[in-house]
Structure formats: C-alpha cells, structure tokens
C-alpha cells in the first residue's frame, strides 16, 4: 500500500468483520466479506482444512476396502460414506441384496440421520437462535431442553452402535451386506427408548418452530433423491425443483466440480449453466413431502410446514421433522423386521465402473469408482454435500450482508455464522470450511 | 504440575475427520458433568467461546500436513500443561499418511485441477514428531470411555489406566471364537493395540488394525503366518499395514520389508477380493 492510497482509503467508509475460525461446524473454515463505502464487494467462504487426498490413495486399494476407508472422510456421517460406496460398487458388480438387508441399511441410515441432525439442532444451531455460545451454557438456563437433545442423540447412536458395532466409523458394513446380522431380540430391546424418542422428536419440532427465525426467502434449485415409495436414503432418481429427473449414473453429465483459489474444497455447479444448487434436508423435504409417513405429515401440518420451505433459517424445523420421520421409520423397521437370507451376498471377481448417490444427513453424496479386473480401484471421485452447497451458502451470505449492513459488527457476524450453520456444513468432508472475515476496505 | 480444582481443557484439530473430538460430544450421559468438572475453554467444534491459553490439558486431534499447522502446534504446546494426542491421525499420521509412500504432487493432481492453489507438506506426520506429547491415545476413532478416562485422570493428577495389551486379550475376554484360527480370516488382532473391545472379531470379521500397532508386536511373524497358511498376498500385506496407522513403527518396518520382497521378486498372490 503506498502513501498515496491513504487519503483515498480515509475517504471511504470501510468495515471489517473477522471471524478467524468459525465455531460449531465440523472442520476448519473462514468467511471473508469485503465492504467498501457501504457497498458489498465480495463474499468468500474459505476452507482452509488441509486436503487429505482420499481420492488419490483409494487408487490401488481393493474395492472391498472402500467403505471402511471412505468412512474416515467424516466422523459425523461415516454411514453415508459407507452407503454411497457399497451402493456404487454393488451397482458395478450386479449385486442385489435382499429386502432384509435393504431394511437394515435403512435402519442404520435412520440412526445416523438422528445422531447427526440432533447434534446439529441442539448443540450447533439452537445456541444461535437463543443467543448462547454453546449447548453447555444453554444447558445452564434450559437444562431440560439440552438433556432431551442428548438423550435423543444417544438413541440414534444406539441404533448405529447395535447395527454398526460402534457410533463412529462402524465396522459391520461391507460390499454385499453386513458382516453379522444381530439377533432380532436386541433390536426389540431398543423399542421403548425409540418410542420415547419419537415423542421427544415431536416436542423438538414444536420447540424449533417456536424459535425466533430470521426471514429470508430465495429462489433455489433444490436437488435430492426421489424414490418410488419411501423418503429417500439410498435409492431412487436424482430430481430437482426445476425439472431435472435423471438416473444416478447420469450425475456427472449434469453436475461438475470446479476449483477456486480461496478454498481447499471444490465447488459443485449445475451444468451447462454453472449455476448453484441446494442439497440437504430442505431439498429432500421439498421434493419428497409426499413420501413422509402420515404421522410426520400430520406433525408438519400442525406447525404450518405442509409447504415448500425456501427460508434456509427454517432448516432447523425441517431437520427436526426428519428426526421424527427417522425415529418413526426405525420403529416400523424393527416392528416389521425381516431376517436377511444371508449376512452378505458374495462379491464376484471383476471390475468396471460403479456410481451411486445416497442422502447423507447434509445432502446428496455421490461416489464414482473405476475398478480393474483384479478388483483394485483405479479411479475414485467423491462429491460431498458441503461442496455442492458452497456456492449457495456464499450467495445466501451476499444477500444477507447486503440487506443488513446497518447492523452492528457483532450482530452481523453472528447472523452470518447462523446462516452458514443453516447448511450444517461439514468442512472435513468438503476438503477433499470457516473463518469469518468481514473486510471493509 | 499442580492441577487446579477445575482444570482448563482445550480441544484442537489438525488434518482429521473430526471423529475423535466428536467422541467427547458422544458422551451424552457424561457431557454436562464433564463440563462441570473441567472448564472447556477452547473447543471450536462445540462452542463460539475460544479463550486463549494457558491450558491445563490440551486434546489434539489430527496430523500435521501443512507448514502453518506445524507452527500452530508449537504455539499450542507452549500454552499447554499436558498435551494429549488423540486418535490414529494424531498418533500415527492417519489414512492421509499414505502420501508418505507416494509423490504428493501426483496426489494433488488426482484430486484438484489446480494443485498450485494448495499448500501442503509432502508428508502427514503424528503430533509427537514435532512436539513433546504427554500421552497418546490410539484408535480410529478413539474409544470414548478411554478418552474420558484419559481426561479425568489428567484432571485428577494421575496417569491414565489404559491397557497396552493386544486385541487378542479382549477377544478372549469377550469369548469370541478366533476368526484367524477357526475361519482363516486375515486378522491383525495379535499385533493391534486393544481398546475397541475386539469389535471386528465379535462381528465375524478379522481385525483391520484401526487401533494401531501394539508395542513390541511380532508383526513379521503374523504376516509370515498369514502369507504361508491363509493365502495373504504381498500386496494385501502391505495394504493392511499401510492403512489407518501408516507411521506406526512396527507396522512400517514390515511394510518396508514387503516393498523389498516385492523388488526381489518374491512370489505374489493372485489378489482376490475377499474383504
């Protein structure tokens, strides 16, 4: 900066918000906002989480190793990674597990949605709405609320632990099915707690709908899976609110990733227009409301959510509705338990190309593998939900900051952080996220 | 060092999946009382409150993969009374340490169209390679009850009571049938640090070593046995040793031996995929 610039800079009204390390998100990221003379210049979501190169070191590994290895991309949603991997590889090998395995996989996914969503609702997002730093301080004033959340979270984790062996990086998932099918009696033992938790989830929906929710509406392209009969987990077609309706394997023809200098995460866009899109609970909900259980739909009607949700701050209510749906389905899956004919289908020799997308708690998670005839992976491509939402988050922030420049620095910072958390971003996943710097200069 | 009545706890993250620090939030029954016993002053994954040091106990997750992180770690060490590294990334480089055996620029080109935007080191290394570490807790992920034991032990001014035996001991205690002897599965239980509760054998699969190499493990003997009697190929041996804890010393030595055998033309298996 030269001396000549000083009078020019002094003439400009400049502001700087600087959150060096964004809290209550998974992973490391920052936000930079430039405001010059009252005009918003630029918003950059910076992901400085260092890259771990999963797609590179998957090359040369056996295809059967992919579920356990890709689980390590994310400690919060390992089941999603395992499921996208097994579905992609089973599609490649022509393996079709029976209805018993299919139902157990849905049950496992219910457990992960509950554990991840309840963590986000109560421990990461709610403190923003209520003006606390974290769930610990929230618990001092609202102990019953936080205790309810912790107990619900535990009920979700108990499903994952029973079926997966442990809560984080489960060990019981394999290409073809499971290593071991637990006895039906141990699932039945969960039922009483799951029924308590379903009621607690309904209370959570009313509580979340009663929060002071900021108002912002944008015209998004929502993208999610859609299945013939069920709320989507791992099966169906990829659809959007603007008419996209494709088989999973067509994903690469309609979406692409690009790299920007300020981020270690790749940004995904819809092609050919390179436009942003929106994945996650709101996208699933808007595209699949007719696939919710009757009990979930009735609950949604009671809180005025039997409609398209286009305010991202309302995502906390949608997440709560999905938690209710997941407990409701988990109970049904246990009531209608089908013992699989075998724990796993045999994995035949051979290779090829396999693709699948499943609905991670944060949204669509796409995996694509190329495998040699020796069963070794030659190419892997993984597109996590947060990289798909990144452009949309930046655009939300643009609109939010531009409309709220009158706010004090600290209020604007809190609002930006809350807006980012609407997406429950997982930076560890996206770095194949956040530090807020509002730079007025 | 004298521990105050309510020690200041900090949680830091380097290259990792967040799973080990999540273990603390997964202590649903204990979390609120932990927050009474200790003052959690820096835990960005859980709180906006990020206080500066000094800290009585620092939990460090993740491996060192950038020059900036190396500097940040040095500052954390200076600010911390006891520094505990948690999980496979922090204690043995993590899966991302597979780059240590490859050319990292090839890796960057595989994942990123513009690798020049990245700044990353050639290697992923454990915390103890850079600063003095007071305790290492193994596992990918760590066991949450072991994590609680470590935190509460340091808070009380005693050494943690963590068994340093092999997975085999836990397997026998659990009453599992040996999946290696009875089913011929490629089980790494004999050379792997206990702590998981012999989870994989209890679910009918061989241990894949996510808790890392047990101290003084006879890695070579096990690999020879699996190769001679249970059809493990040289490539499979190398892959199983270079996975979740690639820099763990006993594993690394034998993996290097596998590299040498490969060069000298020792016989290779067909490499089927039996999981």
Contacts between the chains, C-beta under 8 A, distances in Angstrom:
chain1	res1	chain2	res2	distance
A	21	B	44	5.7
A	21	B	50	6.9
A	22	B	44	7.7
A	23	B	44	4.6
A	23	B	45	7.5
A	23	B	46	7.8
A	23	B	47	6.0
A	23	B	48	4.3
A	23	B	50	6.7
A	24	B	44	7.6
A	24	B	45	6.9
A	24	B	46	6.6
A	24	B	47	6.9
A	24	B	48	6.6
A	25	B	45	7.6
A	26	B	18	4.7
A	26	B	22	8.0
A	26	B	45	6.4
A	27	B	13	7.8
A	27	B	18	6.3
A	28	B	13	6.6
A	49	B	15	7.6
A	50	B	14	7.6
A	50	B	15	4.7
A	50	B	65	4.6
A	50	B	66	5.0
A	50	B	69	6.7
A	50	B	120	6.1
A	51	B	65	7.8
A	51	B	108	7.3
A	51	B	111	6.7
A	51	B	112	7.4
A	51	B	118	6.1
A	51	B	120	6.0
A	52	B	15	5.7
A	52	B	65	7.5
A	52	B	94	7.7
A	52	B	95	7.2
A	52	B	96	3.9
A	52	B	124	7.8
A	53	B	96	6.5
A	53	B	99	6.1
A	53	B	104	7.7
A	53	B	107	4.2
A	53	B	108	7.1
A	53	B	110	7.2
A	53	B	111	5.5
A	54	B	95	7.4
A	54	B	96	7.9
A	54	B	111	7.8
A	55	B	110	5.9
A	55	B	111	5.0
A	56	B	99	7.6
A	56	B	102	7.5
A	56	B	106	7.1
A	56	B	107	3.8
A	56	B	108	7.8
A	56	B	110	4.1
A	56	B	111	5.7
A	57	B	95	6.8
A	57	B	96	7.6
A	57	B	98	4.1
A	57	B	99	6.9
A	57	B	102	7.3
A	57	B	107	7.1
A	59	B	110	7.1
A	60	B	239	7.9
A	61	B	239	6.4
A	62	B	236	7.7
A	62	B	239	6.9
A	62	B	271	7.7
A	62	B	273	4.8
A	62	B	275	7.9
A	63	B	273	5.9
A	64	B	273	4.9
A	64	B	274	7.4
A	64	B	275	4.0
A	65	B	239	7.2
A	65	B	243	7.8
A	68	B	208	6.7
A	69	B	95	6.4
A	69	B	243	7.5
A	72	B	17	5.3
A	72	B	19	7.7
A	72	B	94	7.6
A	72	B	95	5.3
A	72	B	140	6.8
A	72	B	244	7.4
A	73	B	17	6.2
A	74	B	17	5.5
A	74	B	18	7.2
A	74	B	19	7.6
A	75	B	16	7.8
A	75	B	17	4.3
A	75	B	18	4.5
A	75	B	19	2.2
A	75	B	20	7.0
A	75	B	21	8.0
A	75	B	22	4.8
A	75	B	141	6.3
A	76	B	18	6.3
A	76	B	19	7.5
A	76	B	22	6.1
A	78	B	17	7.9
A	78	B	19	7.4
A	119	B	25	6.6
A	123	B	25	6.5
A	123	B	46	6.4
A	124	B	46	7.9
A	127	B	48	7.7
A	133	B	47	5.2
A	133	B	48	4.5
A	133	B	49	4.3
A	134	B	43	7.9
A	134	B	46	5.5
A	134	B	47	3.4
A	134	B	48	6.7
A	134	B	49	6.5
A	135	B	46	7.0
A	136	B	31	7.8
A	136	B	32	7.2
A	136	B	35	4.6
A	136	B	40	6.7
A	136	B	46	7.5
A	136	B	47	7.0
A	137	B	49	7.9
A	139	B	32	5.7
A	139	B	35	7.9
A	143	B	32	7.8
A	146	B	32	7.3
A	147	B	32	7.5
A	150	B	28	4.2
A	150	B	29	7.7
A	150	B	31	6.5
A	150	B	32	7.6
A	151	B	28	6.8
A	153	B	26	8.0
A	153	B	28	5.6
A	154	B	28	4.0
A	154	B	29	7.1
A	157	B	26	6.3
A	157	B	28	7.3
A	165	B	199	4.9
A	165	B	200	7.5
A	165	B	202	7.6
A	165	B	203	5.4
A	166	B	141	7.9
A	166	B	196	7.4
A	166	B	199	6.2
A	167	B	26	5.6
A	167	B	144	7.9
A	168	B	19	4.5
A	168	B	22	6.3
A	168	B	23	6.5
A	168	B	26	7.1
A	168	B	141	4.3
A	169	B	19	6.3
A	169	B	140	6.4
A	169	B	141	5.6
A	169	B	210	7.2
A	171	B	199	5.5
A	171	B	200	5.2
A	171	B	203	6.1
A	171	B	205	7.0
A	171	B	208	8.0
A	172	B	203	4.9
A	172	B	205	8.0
A	174	B	205	7.8
A	174	B	275	5.7
A	175	B	275	7.2
A	179	B	200	7.8
A	179	B	203	4.6
A	179	B	204	4.9
A	179	B	205	4.5
A	180	B	202	8.0
A	180	B	203	4.4
A	180	B	204	4.6
A	180	B	205	7.9
A	258	B	113	7.4
A	259	B	112	5.6
A	259	B	113	5.2
A	259	B	114	4.8
A	259	B	117	6.3
A	260	B	117	7.9
A	261	B	114	7.6
A	261	B	117	4.9
A	264	B	117	8.0
A	264	B	118	6.5
A	266	B	112	7.2
A	343	B	204	7.4
A	347	B	273	6.2
A	347	B	274	7.7
A	347	B	275	6.8
A	349	B	272	6.5
A	349	B	273	7.2
A	374	B	271	5.5
A	375	B	271	6.9
A	375	B	272	6.8
A	375	B	273	3.7
A	376	B	271	7.3
A	417	B	48	7.6
A	426	B	18	8.0
A	428	B	16	6.9
A	428	B	17	5.3
A	428	B	18	5.0
A	432	B	111	5.4
A	432	B	112	7.9
